[in-house]
């Protein structure tokens, strides 16, 4: 499977994905593994930013295609409408093409978190080290002006993890996958 864990910044995507990868023996490709090169070396939103993000994504996805067929891959993302460009839509289409090229289902897991809990999580110092946003005002604006989407996913699940520990959330997702996504 290709599993896309989608949610606003601070909802726990990476933390849950790390736990889930252990449970289902999957590889994990966090969105910051792709985008931090562009974040560090270009100005956000410029053509150079998107060119860098595409180049790193192309390398990463080529490696995913080289994996043994039975290996699942978990991706973390913020796939949302709107924004300064249509890059989120373009990125989602690249993920869909990746799943199709691997001949595997595309599973979307949407993580929701109430804004108060998200505000508590977003300021964690570890986020700064990973070049993740810690600006709750920016996140509030995203929630008001954009919508998360997963159009074209083969399987979908939405989980509110506001009061759920990451390990428990990963267990819920693993159980849902076993019940709802057919094994090859």
Order of alpha helices (4+ residues) and beta strands (2+ residues): beta-alpha-beta-alpha-alpha-beta-alpha-beta-alpha-alpha-alpha-beta-alpha
